[in-house]
Amino acid sequence: MDTDIAPASPAEAEWVAAQRRWAHGWRMRVLHAIPLAYLLYVVGAVHTYSRGAAAIAGYAILAAFAACWLLAPLLLSTPGAQFTLGRPAPSWRFWIFYAILVALFVAELPFGRAPAFVMAVFITVATVVRLRSRATPVVAVLALAALLVPVAIPSWHESIGSSFGTVTPVAIPIVALVTFFFLQVVEGNRALTEARAELARLAAENERIRIARDLHDLLGHSLTSITVKAGLAGRLGPADHERAFQEIAEVEALARRSLADVRAAVTNYRDVTLAGELATGRELLRAAGIAADLPRAVDVVDPAHQELFGWAVREGLTNIVRHAHASSCTVRLSPSCVEIVDDGEGLAAPPGNGLSGLRERVAAAGGVVDAGPLEPRGWRLRVSLSPTGSV
């Protein structure tokens, strides 16, 4: 993840610290080194097909290749990021490293023959990490080379029968696809984490502004009234005790009412509102790259239903961002119904805790929840508080 993003809570700060320890600790080094076990097949090939000085040269080239791979996280990462998962290194540094890997791979071919194409799998990973989908031509060339070069060289025909000499042409595109999708998942999770942290900060800032505005509006008038009435009671005290006592009683009542208003304002800090969930959801969908068609006003909804519909919008939009892989989302409102529709995968799945909790809330209010896939794709979540409610 991008460690320049400040955590929004102590729990998130602890999570960020754990990610940093993982990214810069020995576990990442071990994870990066594990694939080198496949080079043992090349070691066996050099032992089989090379003798004397040729074998020594083959082992030395292979050792240099392994050393370059192990040093890649240090050579090619910017501060605070790993080569395979973080921000890319400057272009010239990567391409020097890449040229060295390719040169060592080509130099190893005469000594390891067909099994030496296992090294092309490592080059495939580096290519996809740097170029993403643009790596397709390079991956195709490497796979075709692994398939055709051993066939074109008669002296290598014996080595084609080895397990990796046969599997490597298939392994190269498979590894490329796995690497590509793995990086997509990592980047998607990082983007969602950054969006969540940013939205949490924005929500906290907006709530601080709201609380400050509410307290100003509540206490400004109340304290002014209390000050005026207390001063009046003080002036009336010597001449009109009864009127002074009346003013003091009103000061007490006003102070109690102001205290209740402040408590209500602070309590509302945790309340779910339909307007608030739509505003937050619009930012969340924007951060996730999903086109949002959300209503700007909630006046059409019965005020008694707005909190419940806020819970429905929160659950629906959260599930879309997490699971739907959608490109667009629409929310429709009516006086007694809310409907959330997306164009995502729409796969049927057992309801999670969020949807189950929403069903309980809606059932307690005398309504129904209709959730399920659409044809040909998409998902709909509909909460209706009347059997005939329509959008």
C-alpha positions as CSV (number, residue, x, y, z in Angstrom):
1,M,0.0,0.0,0.0
2,D,1.0,3.6,-0.3
3,T,2.6,4.4,3.0
4,D,2.4,8.1,2.4
5,I,-1.3,7.9,3.3
6,A,-1.8,8.7,7.0
7,P,-3.9,6.2,8.9
8,A,-7.4,7.3,9.9
9,S,-7.6,5.4,13.2
10,P,-5.4,3.6,15.7
11,A,-6.5,0.2,14.3
12,E,-5.6,1.3,10.8
13,A,-2.3,2.7,12.0
14,E,-1.5,-0.7,13.5
15,W,-2.5,-2.4,10.2
16,V,-0.2,0.0,8.2
17,A,2.7,-0.7,10.6
18,A,2.2,-4.4,10.0
19,Q,2.2,-3.9,6.3
20,R,5.5,-2.0,6.5
21,R,7.1,-4.7,8.6
22,W,6.0,-7.3,6.1
23,A,7.2,-5.3,3.1
24,H,10.6,-4.6,4.5
25,G,11.1,-7.7,6.6
26,W,12.7,-11.1,6.0
27,R,9.3,-12.7,5.0
28,M,9.3,-10.6,1.8
29,R,12.9,-11.7,1.0
30,V,11.9,-15.3,1.5
31,L,8.8,-15.0,-0.6
32,H,10.9,-13.5,-3.4
33,A,13.5,-16.2,-3.2
34,I,11.2,-19.2,-3.2
35,P,10.8,-19.4,-7.0
36,L,14.5,-19.8,-7.4
37,A,14.0,-23.5,-6.4
38,Y,12.9,-24.0,-10.0
39,L,16.4,-23.2,-11.2
40,L,17.5,-26.6,-9.8
41,Y,16.2,-28.1,-13.0
42,V,18.7,-25.9,-14.9
43,V,21.4,-27.1,-12.5
44,G,20.5,-30.7,-13.4
45,A,20.5,-29.8,-17.1
46,V,24.0,-28.3,-16.9
47,H,25.2,-31.3,-15.0
48,T,23.7,-33.6,-17.8
49,Y,24.7,-31.7,-20.9
50,S,28.0,-29.9,-20.0
51,R,31.4,-31.0,-18.8
52,G,34.5,-29.4,-17.4
53,A,34.9,-25.7,-18.0
54,A,31.6,-25.6,-19.8
55,A,29.8,-26.9,-16.7
56,I,31.6,-24.4,-14.5
57,A,30.6,-21.6,-16.8
58,G,27.0,-22.8,-16.8
59,Y,26.9,-22.9,-13.0
60,A,28.5,-19.4,-12.7
61,I,26.0,-17.9,-15.2
62,L,23.1,-19.5,-13.3
63,A,24.4,-18.2,-10.0
64,A,24.7,-14.7,-11.4
65,F,21.1,-14.9,-12.6
66,A,19.9,-16.0,-9.2
67,A,21.8,-13.2,-7.5
68,C,20.3,-10.6,-9.8
69,W,16.8,-11.9,-9.0
70,L,17.5,-11.8,-5.3
71,L,18.8,-8.2,-5.5
72,A,15.8,-7.0,-7.5
73,P,13.8,-5.7,-4.5
74,L,16.8,-3.6,-3.4
75,L,17.8,-2.4,-6.8
76,L,14.4,-1.6,-8.3
77,S,12.3,-0.4,-5.5
78,T,11.7,3.2,-4.5
79,P,11.9,4.0,-0.7
80,G,8.9,2.4,1.0
81,A,7.9,0.1,-1.8
82,Q,8.9,-3.3,-3.1
83,F,9.7,-4.1,-6.7
84,T,6.9,-6.7,-7.2
85,L,4.2,-4.8,-5.3
86,G,5.2,-1.2,-5.0
87,R,6.0,1.9,-7.1
88,P,8.2,1.1,-10.1
89,A,11.8,2.1,-10.2
90,P,13.1,4.6,-12.7
91,S,12.9,3.3,-16.2
92,W,16.6,3.2,-16.9
93,R,17.3,1.1,-13.7
94,F,14.7,-1.5,-14.6
95,W,15.8,-1.9,-18.2
96,I,19.5,-2.3,-17.2
97,F,18.4,-5.0,-14.8
98,Y,16.2,-6.5,-17.5
99,A,18.9,-6.6,-20.1
100,I,21.3,-8.3,-17.6
101,L,18.6,-11.0,-16.9
102,V,18.0,-11.6,-20.6
103,A,21.8,-11.7,-21.4
104,L,22.4,-14.3,-18.6
105,F,19.4,-16.3,-19.9
106,V,20.7,-16.4,-23.4
107,A,24.2,-17.2,-22.2
108,E,22.9,-20.1,-20.2
109,L,21.1,-21.8,-23.2
110,P,24.2,-23.6,-24.7
111,F,25.0,-25.1,-21.3
112,G,21.4,-26.0,-20.1
113,R,19.7,-26.4,-23.4
114,A,15.9,-26.7,-23.4
115,P,15.5,-26.8,-19.6
116,A,17.3,-23.5,-19.4
117,F,14.1,-21.9,-20.7
118,V,12.9,-22.1,-17.1
119,M,14.8,-18.8,-16.7
120,A,12.4,-17.3,-19.2
121,V,9.6,-17.7,-16.6
122,F,11.5,-15.2,-14.3
123,I,11.9,-12.8,-17.2
124,T,8.2,-13.1,-17.9
125,V,7.4,-12.1,-14.3
126,A,9.6,-9.1,-14.5
127,T,8.1,-8.1,-17.9
128,V,4.5,-8.3,-16.6
129,V,5.3,-6.4,-13.4
130,R,6.7,-3.5,-15.4
131,L,4.5,-3.5,-18.5
132,R,1.2,-5.0,-17.3
133,S,-1.0,-5.8,-20.4
134,R,1.6,-4.3,-22.7
135,A,3.8,-7.3,-21.9
136,T,1.7,-9.6,-24.2
137,P,4.1,-9.5,-27.2
138,V,7.1,-10.2,-25.1
139,V,5.4,-13.1,-23.4
140,A,4.3,-14.5,-26.7
141,V,7.9,-14.3,-28.0
142,L,9.3,-16.1,-24.9
143,A,6.7,-18.9,-25.1
144,L,7.3,-19.4,-28.9
145,A,11.1,-19.4,-28.3
146,A,10.7,-22.0,-25.6
147,L,8.7,-24.1,-28.0
148,L,10.6,-23.8,-31.2
149,V,14.3,-23.1,-30.4
150,P,14.9,-26.6,-28.9
151,V,13.2,-28.2,-31.9
152,A,15.3,-26.1,-34.4
153,I,18.6,-27.2,-32.8
154,P,19.2,-31.0,-33.5
155,S,21.7,-31.4,-30.7
156,W,19.0,-30.3,-28.2
157,H,16.4,-32.8,-29.2
158,E,17.4,-35.1,-26.3
159,S,16.7,-32.4,-23.8
160,I,13.2,-31.7,-25.1
161,G,11.9,-34.8,-23.4
162,S,12.7,-33.4,-19.9
163,S,9.7,-32.3,-17.9
164,F,10.5,-28.6,-17.9
165,G,11.6,-28.7,-21.5
166,T,8.0,-29.8,-22.4
167,V,6.1,-27.7,-19.8
168,T,7.9,-24.3,-20.1
169,P,6.2,-23.1,-23.3
170,V,2.8,-23.5,-21.5
171,A,4.1,-22.3,-18.1
172,I,5.3,-18.9,-19.5
173,P,1.8,-17.6,-20.5
174,I,0.2,-19.1,-17.4
175,V,2.7,-17.4,-15.1
176,A,2.2,-14.2,-17.0
177,L,-1.6,-14.3,-16.5
178,V,-1.3,-15.2,-12.8
179,T,1.2,-12.4,-12.2
180,F,-1.0,-9.9,-14.0
181,F,-4.2,-10.8,-12.1
182,F,-2.3,-10.9,-8.8
183,L,-1.0,-7.4,-9.4
184,Q,-4.5,-6.2,-10.3
185,V,-5.8,-7.6,-7.0
186,V,-3.0,-6.0,-5.0
187,E,-3.5,-2.6,-6.7
188,G,-7.2,-2.8,-6.3
189,N,-6.9,-3.5,-2.6
190,R,-4.3,-0.7,-2.2
191,A,-6.7,1.7,-4.0
192,L,-9.6,0.7,-1.7
193,T,-7.4,1.0,1.4
194,E,-6.4,4.5,0.3
195,A,-10.0,5.4,-0.6
196,R,-11.2,4.2,2.8
197,A,-8.5,6.2,4.7
198,E,-9.3,9.3,2.6
199,L,-13.1,8.9,3.1
200,A,-12.6,8.3,6.8
201,R,-10.6,11.5,7.1
202,L,-13.1,13.5,5.1
203,A,-16.0,12.1,7.1
204,A,-14.3,13.0,10.3
205,E,-13.5,16.5,9.1
206,N,-17.1,17.0,7.9
207,E,-18.5,15.8,11.2
208,R,-16.2,18.1,13.1
209,I,-17.5,21.0,10.9
210,R,-21.1,19.9,11.4
211,I,-20.7,19.6,15.2
212,A,-19.0,23.0,15.4
213,R,-21.8,24.5,13.3
214,D,-24.5,22.8,15.4
215,L,-22.9,23.8,18.7
216,H,-22.6,27.4,17.5
217,D,-26.2,27.5,16.4
218,L,-27.4,25.8,19.5
219,L,-25.3,27.5,22.1
220,G,-24.9,30.9,20.5
221,H,-28.6,31.7,20.9
222,S,-29.0,29.8,24.2
223,L,-26.0,31.4,26.0
224,T,-27.0,34.9,24.8
225,S,-30.5,34.3,26.2
226,I,-29.1,33.0,29.4
227,T,-26.8,36.0,29.8
228,V,-29.5,38.5,29.2
229,K,-32.0,36.8,31.5
230,A,-29.4,36.4,34.3
231,G,-28.5,40.1,34.0
232,L,-32.2,41.0,34.1
233,A,-32.8,38.8,37.2
234,G,-29.8,40.5,38.9
235,R,-31.2,43.9,38.2
236,L,-34.8,43.0,39.3
237,G,-33.7,41.2,42.4
238,P,-33.7,44.2,44.8
239,A,-37.0,45.6,43.5
240,D,-39.1,42.7,42.3
241,H,-38.2,39.4,43.9
242,E,-41.0,37.4,42.2
243,R,-40.0,38.6,38.7
244,A,-36.4,37.8,39.4
245,F,-37.2,34.3,40.6
246,Q,-39.3,33.8,37.4
247,E,-36.3,34.9,35.2
248,I,-34.0,32.6,37.1
249,A,-36.4,29.7,36.6
250,E,-36.5,30.5,32.9
251,V,-32.7,30.5,32.9
252,E,-32.6,27.1,34.5
253,A,-35.1,25.7,31.9
254,L,-33.2,27.2,29.1
255,A,-29.9,25.8,30.4
256,R,-31.5,22.3,30.7
257,R,-32.9,22.6,27.1
258,S,-29.5,23.7,25.8
259,L,-27.9,20.7,27.5
260,A,-30.4,18.4,25.9
261,D,-29.8,19.9,22.5
262,V,-26.0,19.5,22.9
263,R,-26.5,15.8,23.8
264,A,-28.7,15.3,20.8
265,A,-26.1,16.9,18.5
266,V,-23.4,14.7,19.9
267,T,-25.6,11.6,19.7
268,N,-26.4,12.4,16.0
269,Y,-22.7,12.2,15.3
270,R,-23.2,8.4,15.2
271,D,-26.6,8.4,13.4
272,V,-27.1,7.0,9.9
273,T,-29.0,9.4,7.6
274,L,-30.1,8.8,4.0
275,A,-28.6,12.1,2.8
276,G,-25.3,11.4,4.5
277,E,-25.0,7.8,3.2
278,L,-25.7,9.0,-0.4
279,A,-23.0,11.7,-0.1
280,T,-20.5,9.3,1.3
281,G,-21.5,6.6,-1.2
282,R,-21.0,9.0,-4.1
283,E,-17.4,9.6,-3.0
284,L,-16.8,5.9,-2.4
285,L,-18.1,5.0,-5.8
286,R,-16.0,7.7,-7.4
287,A,-12.9,6.5,-5.6
288,A,-13.6,2.9,-6.8
289,G,-14.1,4.0,-10.4
290,I,-17.8,3.2,-10.6
291,A,-20.2,5.6,-12.4
292,A,-22.8,6.6,-9.9
293,D,-26.4,7.7,-10.6
294,L,-27.5,8.8,-7.2
295,P,-30.4,11.2,-6.2
296,R,-29.3,14.6,-5.1
297,A,-32.3,15.1,-2.8
298,V,-34.1,12.8,-0.4
299,D,-37.3,14.9,0.1
300,V,-39.4,12.3,-1.7
301,V,-38.8,9.8,1.0
302,D,-41.0,9.7,4.1
303,P,-38.9,11.2,6.9
304,A,-39.8,8.2,9.1
305,H,-38.1,5.9,6.5
306,Q,-34.9,7.9,5.9
307,E,-32.7,6.3,8.5
308,L,-33.7,2.8,7.5
309,F,-33.1,3.6,3.8
310,G,-29.7,5.1,4.8
311,W,-28.8,1.6,6.2
312,A,-30.0,0.0,2.9
313,V,-27.9,2.4,0.8
314,R,-24.8,1.8,3.0
315,E,-25.1,-1.9,2.7
316,G,-25.9,-1.9,-1.0
317,L,-23.1,0.4,-2.0
318,T,-20.6,-1.3,0.2
319,N,-21.3,-4.6,-1.4
320,I,-21.1,-3.2,-4.9
321,V,-17.6,-1.8,-4.2
322,R,-16.4,-5.0,-2.5
323,H,-17.9,-7.7,-4.6
324,A,-19.7,-6.6,-7.8
325,H,-16.9,-5.7,-10.1
326,A,-19.4,-3.2,-11.6
327,S,-18.9,-0.2,-13.8
328,S,-22.1,1.7,-12.9
329,C,-24.6,1.9,-10.1
330,T,-28.0,3.5,-9.8
331,V,-30.1,4.3,-6.7
332,R,-33.8,5.1,-7.0
333,L,-36.0,6.5,-4.3
334,S,-39.7,6.7,-3.7
335,P,-41.8,7.6,-0.6
336,S,-41.6,4.0,0.7
337,C,-39.0,2.2,-1.4
338,V,-35.3,2.3,-2.2
339,E,-33.7,0.3,-5.0
340,I,-30.0,-0.1,-5.7
341,V,-29.0,-1.6,-9.0
342,D,-25.5,-2.3,-10.5
343,D,-24.2,-3.9,-13.7
344,G,-21.7,-6.2,-12.0
345,E,-21.3,-9.9,-12.1
346,G,-24.5,-10.6,-10.2
347,L,-23.4,-14.0,-8.9
348,A,-25.8,-15.6,-6.4
349,A,-24.2,-16.1,-3.0
350,P,-25.3,-16.8,0.6
351,P,-26.2,-13.6,2.3
352,G,-23.6,-12.1,4.6
353,N,-24.0,-10.5,8.0
354,G,-24.7,-7.1,6.5
355,L,-27.6,-8.2,4.3
356,S,-29.0,-10.4,7.1
357,G,-28.9,-7.5,9.5
358,L,-30.6,-5.3,6.9
359,R,-33.4,-7.9,6.5
360,E,-33.9,-7.8,10.3
361,R,-34.1,-4.0,10.4
362,V,-36.6,-3.9,7.5
363,A,-38.7,-6.7,8.9
364,A,-38.9,-4.9,12.2
365,A,-40.3,-1.9,10.3
366,G,-42.8,-4.1,8.5
367,G,-41.1,-4.1,5.1
368,V,-39.4,-6.6,2.8
369,V,-36.0,-7.0,1.2
370,D,-35.6,-8.3,-2.4
371,A,-32.0,-9.0,-3.3
372,G,-30.8,-11.0,-6.2
373,P,-29.1,-11.2,-9.7
374,L,-30.5,-9.6,-12.8
375,E,-30.4,-10.8,-16.4
376,P,-28.2,-10.7,-18.3
377,R,-25.9,-9.3,-15.6
378,G,-26.1,-7.1,-12.5
379,W,-27.6,-7.2,-9.1
380,R,-30.6,-5.5,-7.4
381,L,-31.2,-4.7,-3.8
382,R,-34.7,-3.4,-3.1
383,V,-36.2,-2.4,0.2
384,S,-39.9,-1.7,0.3
385,L,-42.1,-0.7,3.2
386,S,-45.3,-1.4,1.4
387,P,-46.4,-4.3,-0.8
388,T,-47.3,-1.9,-3.6
389,G,-44.4,0.5,-3.2
390,S,-42.8,1.3,-6.5
391,V,-39.9,3.3,-7.8
